[in-house]
Amino acid sequence: MGRFEEPQDPLFRRLNSSVAFDVRLWPQDVRASKAHARALREAGILDGEELAAIERGLDAVAAELEAGTFEVSPDDEDIHMAIERRLTEIAGPVGGKLHTARSRNDQVATDLALYVRERAGRARELIAALMARLLELAERHADWPMPGYTHLQRAQAVYLGHHLLAYFWMLERDAIRFDFAARSTLALPLGSGALAGVDWELDRELVARELGFERPSPNSLDAVSNRDFALDYLSAAATCAAHLSRLGAEIVLWSSEEFGFCELADDFASGSSIMPQKKNPDAAELLRAKAPRIAAAHGRLLGVLHALPLAYSKDLQEDKEAVFEAVDQLELCLEAAERMLAGVSFNRERLAAAAADEVLAATDLADLLVRRGMPFREAHGVVGGLVREALAGGRRLSELTLKELRAHSELLDEEYYELLRERGWIESKRSAGGTASARLGEQLEQARSALAAISGTEAR
């Protein structure tokens, strides 16, 4: 082929070939090839009959690929060459005209951009479904008290609905990141040629509109070497996977006997090969373990692009497997997380018992003293002394006598006991975004509006 007289070494062919994995780009390649063929017709490079023959041939190739009957030739270096080769077998020599004014460099960049845009949209759909599930759970458990944690130590009481919505807002940010990844694909590479442009006056604006791009790429060198859109997708995927791993980690903890806060449905749990009593939260554990795998794909592509000189180098062939790996794993995790949460059941009594621990009101007791004129740092020490005295005597904070309270501070009175009433310290968190019922109600309304915006539906 071309300047070469000797055939390629079989080992080099194995190293150089990408058709085994880039075959999944065939729908994008067929779509972009049709748009390119129509641009060639507009430019007078193809006549009407030639265009029709190419379009029929591409449809036939697509049908074979869809049916799984497409046969890859040993000479097919990638799916793009394979499609062109098969097109020429079906349509005849006119198939060879399709590559006029096109290089594989701009062809591949275009196909991958189309693929990333589609998968970013799919990720957004799956995120919206998971957000809807979290919102539904938050609404059903809006008034269920539970302990909130810092350092995995009981810290302050919150409502379960408030806790669940924390993941809702993480996912909203993920949706925004995938929107950005989709938008970063909107400069059309096709028509840039190998690196310098092409010798033909193609209507790139027409091709851009047909393929859903906002504009042709303004610089041909950048167009063929740009993989920022893939990095943006992988970055969004890595962050989203990290959020799912946090959710999975909490489900693992909460479903343990030690916590007993929830139980997974049987269809999203596993048994033990030796211990018949076990019910393992394997789905949640895998949400944790998949996250570094997805994050590694981002690092993998960043490593490929690092210090790569313009314009195209074969290094860029290593972009696709990282993207495909992340797409497959992230979409699996998002769908599994939604299905897992659909069957989870929470134990109200265990949650409430843990939330009833009066030491969770320590900060509220300090704030009581602050409202009476004591500096917060001094109040912090006073309440710490109360906690220490109660723990030493094996008593609850509410079991300390008024005389004992006064020994720590004369500012303490009967309001101390009122504050310790059940849920009193939860309802005191009335700042915007807090867990108090009124604020949680506002948050639920905000969540409904946010979900409607992401899913493209009107708020209920």
ROZAPA-271070 format. One record per residue (C-alpha): residue number from 1; residue in three letters; x, y, z. Coordinates in steps of 0.001 Angstrom, whole numbers, plus 500000, padded with zeros to 6 digits. Layout:
+-----+--------+--------+--------+--------+
| num | residu |   east |  north |     up |
+-----+--------+--------+--------+--------+
| NUM |    ALA |      X |      Y |      Z |
...
+-----+--------+--------+--------+--------+
// end
This chain:
+-----+--------+--------+--------+--------+
| num | residu |   east |  north |     up |
+-----+--------+--------+--------+--------+
|   1 |    MET | 500000 | 500000 | 500000 |
|   2 |    GLY | 501372 | 503424 | 499039 |
|   3 |    ARG | 505144 | 503649 | 499398 |
|   4 |    PHE | 505538 | 500275 | 501081 |
|   5 |    GLU | 506855 | 497230 | 499229 |
|   6 |    GLU | 507048 | 494745 | 502088 |
|   7 |    PRO | 504011 | 493451 | 503993 |
|   8 |    GLN | 503569 | 494380 | 507614 |
|   9 |    ASP | 504920 | 492082 | 510287 |
|  10 |    PRO | 502028 | 490162 | 511895 |
|  11 |    LEU | 503154 | 491352 | 515331 |
|  12 |    PHE | 503024 | 494972 | 514179 |
|  13 |    ARG | 499563 | 494360 | 512756 |
|  14 |    ARG | 498399 | 493122 | 516156 |
|  15 |    LEU | 499900 | 496162 | 517855 |
|  16 |    ASN | 498509 | 498570 | 515276 |
|  17 |    SER | 494998 | 497196 | 514892 |
|  18 |    SER | 492072 | 498736 | 516788 |
|  19 |    VAL | 489144 | 497122 | 514999 |
|  20 |    ALA | 488527 | 494707 | 517871 |
|  21 |    PHE | 487425 | 497561 | 520126 |
|  22 |    ASP | 486605 | 500548 | 517922 |
|  23 |    VAL | 483942 | 498488 | 516113 |
|  24 |    ARG | 481435 | 500021 | 518537 |
|  25 |    LEU | 481885 | 503336 | 516704 |
|  26 |    TRP | 480237 | 501970 | 513573 |
|  27 |    PRO | 476884 | 503790 | 514030 |
|  28 |    GLN | 478692 | 507104 | 514343 |
|  29 |    ASP | 480949 | 506307 | 511405 |
|  30 |    VAL | 478033 | 505433 | 509132 |
|  31 |    ARG | 476142 | 508548 | 510168 |
|  32 |    ALA | 479132 | 510848 | 509635 |
|  33 |    SER | 479988 | 509138 | 506335 |
|  34 |    LYS | 476489 | 509831 | 505012 |
|  35 |    ALA | 476777 | 513486 | 505967 |
|  36 |    HIS | 480196 | 513671 | 504313 |
|  37 |    ALA | 478867 | 512032 | 501162 |
|  38 |    ARG | 476103 | 514638 | 500934 |
|  39 |    ALA | 478708 | 517395 | 501337 |
|  40 |    LEU | 480668 | 515828 | 498476 |
|  41 |    ARG | 477505 | 515918 | 496387 |
|  42 |    GLU | 476940 | 519599 | 497203 |
|  43 |    ALA | 480536 | 520312 | 496178 |
|  44 |    GLY | 480060 | 518524 | 492825 |
|  45 |    ILE | 482515 | 515754 | 493691 |
|  46 |    LEU | 479745 | 513139 | 493539 |
|  47 |    ASP | 476754 | 513130 | 491229 |
|  48 |    GLY | 473283 | 512133 | 492328 |
|  49 |    GLU | 473587 | 508498 | 491266 |
|  50 |    GLU | 476933 | 508123 | 493038 |
|  51 |    LEU | 475539 | 509601 | 496223 |
|  52 |    ALA | 472561 | 507247 | 496105 |
|  53 |    ALA | 474839 | 504253 | 495545 |
|  54 |    ILE | 477015 | 505220 | 498521 |
|  55 |    GLU | 474012 | 505757 | 500773 |
|  56 |    ARG | 472526 | 502381 | 499788 |
|  57 |    GLY | 475878 | 500742 | 500351 |
|  58 |    LEU | 476290 | 502332 | 503803 |
|  59 |    ASP | 472796 | 501162 | 504731 |
|  60 |    ALA | 473732 | 497630 | 503705 |
|  61 |    VAL | 476949 | 497776 | 505728 |
|  62 |    ALA | 475014 | 499075 | 508732 |
|  63 |    ALA | 472513 | 496228 | 508404 |
|  64 |    GLU | 475342 | 493679 | 508480 |
|  65 |    LEU | 476912 | 495311 | 511505 |
|  66 |    GLU | 473557 | 495462 | 513274 |
|  67 |    ALA | 472853 | 491805 | 512530 |
|  68 |    GLY | 476343 | 490667 | 513506 |
|  69 |    THR | 477078 | 489236 | 510066 |
|  70 |    PHE | 479758 | 491776 | 509148 |
|  71 |    GLU | 483061 | 490011 | 508513 |
|  72 |    VAL | 486272 | 491787 | 509458 |
|  73 |    SER | 489135 | 491288 | 507016 |
|  74 |    PRO | 492707 | 490688 | 508219 |
|  75 |    ASP | 493631 | 493893 | 506393 |
|  76 |    ASP | 491070 | 495986 | 508286 |
|  77 |    GLU | 493159 | 498128 | 510602 |
|  78 |    ASP | 490138 | 499765 | 512212 |
|  79 |    ILE | 486369 | 499945 | 511846 |
|  80 |    HIS | 486630 | 502990 | 509588 |
|  81 |    MET | 488733 | 501138 | 507005 |
|  82 |    ALA | 486544 | 498059 | 507420 |
|  83 |    ILE | 483383 | 500005 | 506585 |
|  84 |    GLU | 484987 | 501674 | 503572 |
|  85 |    ARG | 486326 | 498349 | 502317 |
|  86 |    ARG | 482936 | 496661 | 502632 |
|  87 |    LEU | 481179 | 499670 | 501080 |
|  88 |    THR | 483390 | 499359 | 498013 |
|  89 |    GLU | 482651 | 495634 | 497771 |
|  90 |    ILE | 478912 | 496381 | 497820 |
|  91 |    ALA | 478716 | 499639 | 495829 |
|  92 |    GLY | 481684 | 499160 | 493535 |
|  93 |    PRO | 484490 | 501663 | 492788 |
|  94 |    VAL | 482298 | 504616 | 493760 |
|  95 |    GLY | 482835 | 503546 | 497354 |
|  96 |    GLY | 486438 | 504669 | 497007 |
|  97 |    LYS | 485250 | 508225 | 496353 |
|  98 |    LEU | 483835 | 508565 | 499864 |
|  99 |    HIS | 487245 | 509276 | 501364 |
| 100 |    THR | 487755 | 512311 | 499125 |
| 101 |    ALA | 488389 | 515408 | 501275 |
| 102 |    ARG | 488540 | 513293 | 504419 |
| 103 |    SER | 491340 | 511814 | 506499 |
| 104 |    ARG | 490991 | 509139 | 509115 |
| 105 |    ASN | 492289 | 511781 | 511524 |
| 106 |    ASP | 489249 | 514041 | 511229 |
| 107 |    GLN | 486973 | 511042 | 510626 |
| 108 |    VAL | 487933 | 509334 | 513905 |
| 109 |    ALA | 487772 | 512573 | 515894 |
| 110 |    THR | 484264 | 513186 | 514561 |
| 111 |    ASP | 483035 | 509683 | 515303 |
| 112 |    LEU | 484382 | 509768 | 518850 |
| 113 |    ALA | 482876 | 513193 | 519491 |
| 114 |    LEU | 479472 | 511903 | 518363 |
| 115 |    TYR | 479852 | 508857 | 520613 |
| 116 |    VAL | 480867 | 510872 | 523668 |
| 117 |    ARG | 477973 | 513267 | 523179 |
| 118 |    GLU | 475510 | 510361 | 523014 |
| 119 |    ARG | 476935 | 508670 | 526107 |
| 120 |    ALA | 476987 | 511934 | 528054 |
| 121 |    GLY | 473288 | 512234 | 527281 |
| 122 |    ARG | 472702 | 508666 | 528423 |
| 123 |    ALA | 474597 | 509286 | 531662 |
| 124 |    ARG | 472380 | 512302 | 532273 |
| 125 |    GLU | 469249 | 510182 | 531778 |
| 126 |    LEU | 470479 | 507564 | 534246 |
| 127 |    ILE | 471464 | 510252 | 536745 |
| 128 |    ALA | 467971 | 511744 | 536502 |
| 129 |    ALA | 466445 | 508316 | 537226 |
| 130 |    LEU | 468655 | 507877 | 540292 |
| 131 |    MET | 467846 | 511401 | 541464 |
| 132 |    ALA | 464143 | 510623 | 541122 |
| 133 |    ARG | 464591 | 507509 | 543254 |
| 134 |    LEU | 466471 | 509441 | 545943 |
| 135 |    LEU | 463819 | 512161 | 545938 |
| 136 |    GLU | 461049 | 509597 | 546322 |
| 137 |    LEU | 462864 | 507998 | 549257 |
| 138 |    ALA | 463533 | 511394 | 550823 |
| 139 |    GLU | 459863 | 512318 | 550615 |
| 140 |    ARG | 458821 | 509035 | 552243 |
| 141 |    HIS | 461376 | 509380 | 555046 |
| 142 |    ALA | 461311 | 513124 | 555522 |
| 143 |    ASP | 460487 | 512919 | 559260 |
| 144 |    TRP | 462601 | 509906 | 560246 |
| 145 |    PRO | 465322 | 510977 | 562726 |
| 146 |    MET | 468795 | 509485 | 562397 |
| 147 |    PRO | 472281 | 510402 | 563555 |
| 148 |    GLY | 474522 | 512328 | 561217 |
| 149 |    TYR | 478215 | 511536 | 561407 |
| 150 |    THR | 481598 | 513162 | 561217 |
| 151 |    HIS | 484695 | 510947 | 561380 |
| 152 |    LEU | 482146 | 508090 | 561478 |
| 153 |    GLN | 481253 | 509194 | 565010 |
| 154 |    ARG | 477743 | 510307 | 565914 |
| 155 |    ALA | 477723 | 514077 | 565570 |
| 156 |    GLN | 474279 | 515696 | 565217 |
| 157 |    ALA | 470814 | 514389 | 564491 |
| 158 |    VAL | 469271 | 514866 | 561061 |
| 159 |    TYR | 466272 | 513523 | 559206 |
| 160 |    LEU | 466817 | 510580 | 556883 |
| 161 |    GLY | 465212 | 512557 | 554075 |
| 162 |    HIS | 467824 | 515280 | 554545 |
| 163 |    HIS | 470636 | 512726 | 554430 |
| 164 |    LEU | 469342 | 511091 | 551248 |
| 165 |    LEU | 469022 | 514450 | 549532 |
| 166 |    ALA | 472732 | 515055 | 550023 |
| 167 |    TYR | 473280 | 512442 | 547298 |
| 168 |    PHE | 470578 | 514055 | 545166 |
| 169 |    TRP | 472553 | 517309 | 545040 |
| 170 |    MET | 475803 | 515478 | 544315 |
| 171 |    LEU | 474104 | 513916 | 541313 |
| 172 |    GLU | 472729 | 517255 | 540149 |
| 173 |    ARG | 476310 | 518490 | 539914 |
| 174 |    ASP | 477198 | 515320 | 538011 |
| 175 |    ALA | 474442 | 516056 | 535496 |
| 176 |    ILE | 475870 | 519550 | 535016 |
| 177 |    ARG | 479321 | 518081 | 534393 |
| 178 |    PHE | 477968 | 515699 | 531758 |
| 179 |    ASP | 476167 | 518613 | 530121 |
| 180 |    PHE | 479523 | 520348 | 529890 |
| 181 |    ALA | 481135 | 517220 | 528435 |
| 182 |    ALA | 478421 | 517076 | 525765 |
| 183 |    ARG | 478866 | 520757 | 524932 |
| 184 |    SER | 482612 | 520335 | 524574 |
| 185 |    THR | 481977 | 518115 | 521519 |
| 186 |    LEU | 480214 | 520832 | 519545 |
| 187 |    ALA | 483029 | 521887 | 517181 |
| 188 |    LEU | 482958 | 519660 | 514086 |
| 189 |    PRO | 486350 | 518072 | 513234 |
| 190 |    LEU | 485229 | 516661 | 509866 |
| 191 |    GLY | 486632 | 518685 | 506984 |
| 192 |    SER | 489954 | 519348 | 508726 |
| 193 |    GLY | 491695 | 516584 | 506793 |
| 194 |    ALA | 494875 | 515084 | 508161 |
| 195 |    LEU | 495925 | 518309 | 509897 |
| 196 |    ALA | 495993 | 521289 | 507505 |
| 197 |    GLY | 492516 | 521288 | 505972 |
| 198 |    VAL | 491489 | 519862 | 502570 |
| 199 |    ASP | 491722 | 521013 | 498983 |
| 200 |    TRP | 487982 | 521098 | 498437 |
| 201 |    GLU | 485382 | 523764 | 499222 |
| 202 |    LEU | 483085 | 521623 | 501334 |
| 203 |    ASP | 480130 | 523164 | 503129 |
| 204 |    ARG | 481257 | 522362 | 506656 |
| 205 |    GLU | 478396 | 524392 | 508115 |
| 206 |    LEU | 475951 | 522041 | 506384 |
| 207 |    VAL | 477732 | 518971 | 507759 |
| 208 |    ALA | 477849 | 520508 | 511239 |
| 209 |    ARG | 474104 | 521143 | 511241 |
| 210 |    GLU | 473316 | 517656 | 509983 |
| 211 |    LEU | 475428 | 515992 | 512677 |
| 212 |    GLY | 474314 | 518261 | 515517 |
| 213 |    PHE | 477498 | 520290 | 515904 |
| 214 |    GLU | 477275 | 524010 | 516599 |
| 215 |    ARG | 480020 | 525020 | 514189 |
| 216 |    PRO | 482977 | 523694 | 512217 |
| 217 |    SER | 486218 | 523591 | 514167 |
| 218 |    PRO | 488086 | 526866 | 513603 |
| 219 |    ASN | 491574 | 525287 | 513582 |
| 220 |    SER | 492384 | 522080 | 511712 |
| 221 |    LEU | 495429 | 521216 | 513822 |
| 222 |    ASP | 493409 | 521430 | 517019 |
| 223 |    ALA | 490464 | 519595 | 515483 |
| 224 |    VAL | 492293 | 516373 | 514640 |
| 225 |    SER | 494289 | 516251 | 517892 |
| 226 |    ASN | 491538 | 517392 | 520279 |
| 227 |    ARG | 490327 | 514829 | 522795 |
| 228 |    ASP | 489309 | 517321 | 525477 |
| 229 |    PHE | 485703 | 516214 | 525138 |
| 230 |    ALA | 486719 | 512665 | 526059 |
| 231 |    LEU | 488696 | 513972 | 529039 |
| 232 |    ASP | 485663 | 516007 | 530107 |
| 233 |    TYR | 483440 | 512930 | 529941 |
| 234 |    LEU | 485959 | 510853 | 531885 |
| 235 |    SER | 486369 | 513567 | 534502 |
| 236 |    ALA | 482598 | 513751 | 534970 |
| 237 |    ALA | 482427 | 509954 | 535103 |
| 238 |    ALA | 485177 | 509735 | 537717 |
| 239 |    THR | 483462 | 512270 | 539978 |
| 240 |    CYS | 480077 | 510618 | 539535 |
| 241 |    ALA | 481567 | 507218 | 540333 |
| 242 |    ALA | 483126 | 508667 | 543478 |
| 243 |    HIS | 479676 | 509863 | 544556 |
| 244 |    LEU | 478227 | 506419 | 543917 |
| 245 |    SER | 481049 | 504884 | 545935 |
| 246 |    ARG | 480120 | 507057 | 548920 |
| 247 |    LEU | 476507 | 505984 | 548622 |
| 248 |    GLY | 477586 | 502358 | 548370 |
| 249 |    ALA | 479833 | 502677 | 551397 |
| 250 |    GLU | 477008 | 504013 | 553545 |
| 251 |    ILE | 474643 | 501263 | 552432 |
| 252 |    VAL | 477308 | 498716 | 553392 |
| 253 |    LEU | 477607 | 500255 | 556855 |
| 254 |    TRP | 473897 | 500840 | 557384 |
| 255 |    SER | 472950 | 497286 | 556394 |
| 256 |    SER | 475383 | 495717 | 558863 |
| 257 |    GLU | 474126 | 494213 | 562114 |
| 258 |    GLU | 476102 | 496843 | 563994 |
| 259 |    PHE | 474078 | 499670 | 562430 |
| 260 |    GLY | 470895 | 497896 | 561349 |
| 261 |    PHE | 469594 | 501037 | 559667 |
| 262 |    CYS | 468494 | 499364 | 556421 |
| 263 |    GLU | 468189 | 496106 | 554541 |
| 264 |    LEU | 468602 | 495483 | 550829 |
| 265 |    ALA | 466024 | 493509 | 548904 |
| 266 |    ASP | 466960 | 489901 | 548194 |
| 267 |    ASP | 467382 | 490558 | 544477 |
| 268 |    PHE | 470244 | 492991 | 545137 |
| 269 |    ALA | 472114 | 491005 | 547781 |
| 270 |    SER | 474201 | 487847 | 547829 |
| 271 |    GLY | 474611 | 484884 | 550142 |
| 272 |    SER | 477704 | 483129 | 551384 |
| 273 |    SER | 479085 | 479907 | 549963 |
| 274 |    ILE | 479663 | 478566 | 553468 |
| 275 |    MET | 477616 | 480671 | 555926 |
| 276 |    PRO | 473891 | 480263 | 555276 |
| 277 |    GLN | 472914 | 483144 | 557570 |
| 278 |    LYS | 474727 | 485796 | 555506 |
| 279 |    LYS | 473078 | 488505 | 553406 |
| 280 |    ASN | 475869 | 490468 | 551785 |
| 281 |    PRO | 475466 | 493954 | 550244 |
| 282 |    ASP | 477556 | 493040 | 547208 |
| 283 |    ALA | 475921 | 495590 | 544896 |
| 284 |    ALA | 476801 | 498425 | 547264 |
| 285 |    GLU | 480320 | 497083 | 547717 |
| 286 |    LEU | 480835 | 497007 | 543959 |
| 287 |    LEU | 479745 | 500634 | 543702 |
| 288 |    ARG | 482741 | 501357 | 545918 |
| 289 |    ALA | 485135 | 499188 | 543937 |
| 290 |    LYS | 484117 | 500395 | 540465 |
| 291 |    ALA | 484985 | 504022 | 541283 |
| 292 |    PRO | 488792 | 503718 | 541079 |
| 293 |    ARG | 488422 | 501691 | 537895 |
| 294 |    ILE | 486505 | 504551 | 536268 |
| 295 |    ALA | 488862 | 507172 | 537676 |
| 296 |    ALA | 491805 | 505225 | 536229 |
| 297 |    ALA | 490340 | 505654 | 532742 |
| 298 |    HIS | 490600 | 509425 | 533154 |
| 299 |    GLY | 494241 | 509159 | 534236 |
| 300 |    ARG | 494923 | 506780 | 531373 |
| 301 |    LEU | 493755 | 509222 | 528694 |
| 302 |    LEU | 495394 | 512185 | 530406 |
| 303 |    GLY | 498647 | 510222 | 530260 |
| 304 |    VAL | 498202 | 509603 | 526533 |
| 305 |    LEU | 497618 | 513295 | 525815 |
| 306 |    HIS | 500327 | 514581 | 528119 |
| 307 |    ALA | 503132 | 516295 | 526147 |
| 308 |    LEU | 501800 | 514965 | 522820 |
| 309 |    PRO | 502990 | 517251 | 520004 |
| 310 |    LEU | 500567 | 518495 | 517344 |
| 311 |    ALA | 498851 | 517275 | 515392 |
| 312 |    TYR | 498008 | 513582 | 515159 |
| 313 |    SER | 500055 | 510697 | 516523 |
| 314 |    LYS | 499099 | 507043 | 516769 |
| 315 |    ASP | 499077 | 507482 | 520543 |
| 316 |    LEU | 495555 | 508837 | 520081 |
| 317 |    GLN | 494344 | 505365 | 519155 |
| 318 |    GLU | 494610 | 504671 | 522899 |
| 319 |    ASP | 491790 | 507135 | 523625 |
| 320 |    LYS | 488905 | 504800 | 522865 |
| 321 |    GLU | 489313 | 501886 | 525231 |
| 322 |    ALA | 489553 | 504262 | 528199 |
| 323 |    VAL | 486305 | 505928 | 527146 |
| 324 |    PHE | 484525 | 502645 | 526401 |
| 325 |    GLU | 485602 | 501159 | 529741 |
| 326 |    ALA | 484332 | 504153 | 531687 |
| 327 |    VAL | 481060 | 504314 | 529736 |
| 328 |    ASP | 480283 | 500652 | 530341 |
| 329 |    GLN | 481115 | 500703 | 534034 |
| 330 |    LEU | 479466 | 504030 | 534856 |
| 331 |    GLU | 476200 | 503239 | 533089 |
| 332 |    LEU | 476108 | 499852 | 534821 |
| 333 |    CYS | 476701 | 501461 | 538227 |
| 334 |    LEU | 474107 | 504197 | 537766 |
| 335 |    GLU | 471437 | 501727 | 536726 |
| 336 |    ALA | 472346 | 499308 | 539509 |
| 337 |    ALA | 472299 | 502045 | 542162 |
| 338 |    GLU | 468764 | 503048 | 541193 |
| 339 |    ARG | 467537 | 499446 | 541211 |
| 340 |    MET | 469260 | 498760 | 544519 |
| 341 |    LEU | 467633 | 501775 | 546188 |
| 342 |    ALA | 464239 | 500797 | 544775 |
| 343 |    GLY | 464209 | 497775 | 547082 |
| 344 |    VAL | 465937 | 499135 | 550182 |
| 345 |    SER | 463937 | 499210 | 553429 |
| 346 |    PHE | 464908 | 501385 | 556391 |
| 347 |    ASN | 464479 | 500458 | 560051 |
| 348 |    ARG | 462757 | 503406 | 561693 |
| 349 |    GLU | 463217 | 502113 | 565237 |
| 350 |    ARG | 466968 | 501566 | 564898 |
| 351 |    LEU | 467432 | 504958 | 563262 |
| 352 |    ALA | 465376 | 506698 | 565942 |
| 353 |    ALA | 467161 | 504932 | 568778 |
| 354 |    ALA | 470528 | 506026 | 567437 |
| 355 |    ALA | 469259 | 509580 | 566911 |
| 356 |    ALA | 467932 | 509733 | 570484 |
| 357 |    ASP | 471452 | 509801 | 571912 |
| 358 |    GLU | 471360 | 513097 | 573812 |
| 359 |    VAL | 475053 | 513854 | 573287 |
| 360 |    LEU | 474026 | 514727 | 569704 |
| 361 |    ALA | 472531 | 517906 | 571205 |
| 362 |    ALA | 475851 | 519107 | 572636 |
| 363 |    THR | 476297 | 521909 | 570107 |
| 364 |    ASP | 472704 | 523045 | 570692 |
| 365 |    LEU | 473378 | 523247 | 574428 |
| 366 |    ALA | 476458 | 525350 | 573738 |
| 367 |    ASP | 474360 | 527639 | 571519 |
| 368 |    LEU | 471886 | 528009 | 574376 |
| 369 |    LEU | 474664 | 529443 | 576506 |
| 370 |    VAL | 475841 | 531658 | 573641 |
| 371 |    ARG | 472362 | 533151 | 573346 |
| 372 |    ARG | 472704 | 534091 | 577012 |
| 373 |    GLY | 475938 | 535984 | 576475 |
| 374 |    MET | 478675 | 533371 | 576897 |
| 375 |    PRO | 481430 | 533234 | 574241 |
| 376 |    PHE | 481132 | 530058 | 572176 |
| 377 |    ARG | 484564 | 528694 | 573124 |
| 378 |    GLU | 483685 | 529005 | 576802 |
| 379 |    ALA | 480282 | 527423 | 576174 |
| 380 |    HIS | 482016 | 524576 | 574330 |
| 381 |    GLY | 484036 | 523835 | 577457 |
| 382 |    VAL | 481014 | 524009 | 579760 |
| 383 |    VAL | 479039 | 521503 | 577692 |
| 384 |    GLY | 482085 | 519268 | 577395 |
| 385 |    GLY | 482143 | 519166 | 581186 |
| 386 |    LEU | 478460 | 518238 | 581292 |
| 387 |    VAL | 479009 | 515398 | 578820 |
| 388 |    ARG | 481966 | 514159 | 580808 |
| 389 |    GLU | 479974 | 514167 | 584057 |
| 390 |    ALA | 477013 | 512355 | 582499 |
| 391 |    LEU | 479189 | 509679 | 580908 |
| 392 |    ALA | 481124 | 509145 | 584125 |
| 393 |    GLY | 477886 | 508484 | 585972 |
| 394 |    GLY | 476340 | 506361 | 583238 |
| 395 |    ARG | 473519 | 508877 | 582829 |
| 396 |    ARG | 471869 | 510771 | 580012 |
| 397 |    LEU | 472379 | 514523 | 579815 |
| 398 |    SER | 468722 | 515044 | 580742 |
| 399 |    GLU | 469284 | 513083 | 583978 |
| 400 |    LEU | 471672 | 515660 | 585374 |
| 401 |    THR | 470010 | 517697 | 588112 |
| 402 |    LEU | 469525 | 521434 | 587929 |
| 403 |    LYS | 471979 | 521787 | 590806 |
| 404 |    GLU | 474578 | 519879 | 588828 |
| 405 |    LEU | 473927 | 522076 | 585801 |
| 406 |    ARG | 474352 | 525229 | 587858 |
| 407 |    ALA | 477699 | 523925 | 589111 |
| 408 |    HIS | 478906 | 524212 | 585527 |
| 409 |    SER | 477150 | 527493 | 584685 |
| 410 |    GLU | 474582 | 529729 | 586370 |
| 411 |    LEU | 473171 | 530441 | 582889 |
| 412 |    LEU | 471619 | 526961 | 582691 |
| 413 |    ASP | 467987 | 526509 | 583681 |
| 414 |    GLU | 464838 | 524560 | 582743 |
| 415 |    GLU | 465262 | 525444 | 579052 |
| 416 |    TYR | 468166 | 523001 | 579057 |
| 417 |    TYR | 465693 | 520147 | 579555 |
| 418 |    GLU | 463253 | 521532 | 576988 |
| 419 |    LEU | 465975 | 521555 | 574399 |
| 420 |    LEU | 466701 | 517885 | 575080 |
| 421 |    ARG | 463153 | 516813 | 574316 |
| 422 |    GLU | 462877 | 514359 | 571421 |
| 423 |    ARG | 463672 | 516032 | 568074 |
| 424 |    GLY | 464117 | 519421 | 569686 |
| 425 |    TRP | 467705 | 519606 | 568542 |
| 426 |    ILE | 466780 | 518506 | 565013 |
| 427 |    GLU | 464157 | 521208 | 564610 |
| 428 |    SER | 466607 | 523823 | 565892 |
| 429 |    LYS | 468635 | 523489 | 562658 |
| 430 |    ARG | 466511 | 526053 | 560877 |
| 431 |    SER | 469153 | 527816 | 558775 |
| 432 |    ALA | 468712 | 527652 | 555012 |
| 433 |    GLY | 469744 | 524177 | 553884 |
| 434 |    GLY | 469373 | 522795 | 557402 |
| 435 |    THR | 467562 | 519648 | 558473 |
| 436 |    ALA | 464607 | 521242 | 560331 |
| 437 |    SER | 461252 | 520135 | 558927 |
| 438 |    ALA | 460386 | 523516 | 557428 |
| 439 |    ARG | 463750 | 523785 | 555719 |
| 440 |    LEU | 463598 | 520188 | 554554 |
| 441 |    GLY | 460213 | 520925 | 553017 |
| 442 |    GLU | 461773 | 523831 | 551116 |
| 443 |    GLN | 464617 | 521585 | 550019 |
| 444 |    LEU | 462214 | 518986 | 548691 |
| 445 |    GLU | 460536 | 521662 | 546580 |
| 446 |    GLN | 463933 | 522750 | 545268 |
| 447 |    ALA | 464768 | 519139 | 544489 |
| 448 |    ARG | 461549 | 518658 | 542522 |
| 449 |    SER | 462350 | 521735 | 540447 |
| 450 |    ALA | 465945 | 520627 | 539897 |
| 451 |    LEU | 464841 | 517178 | 538792 |
| 452 |    ALA | 462282 | 518650 | 536420 |
| 453 |    ALA | 464982 | 520824 | 534847 |
| 454 |    ILE | 467322 | 517858 | 534366 |
| 455 |    SER | 464674 | 515452 | 533100 |
| 456 |    GLY | 462991 | 518059 | 530909 |
| 457 |    THR | 459603 | 517822 | 532614 |
| 458 |    GLU | 457530 | 520368 | 534476 |
| 459 |    ALA | 457793 | 520423 | 538248 |
| 460 |    ARG | 454945 | 518706 | 540062 |
+-----+--------+--------+--------+--------+
// end
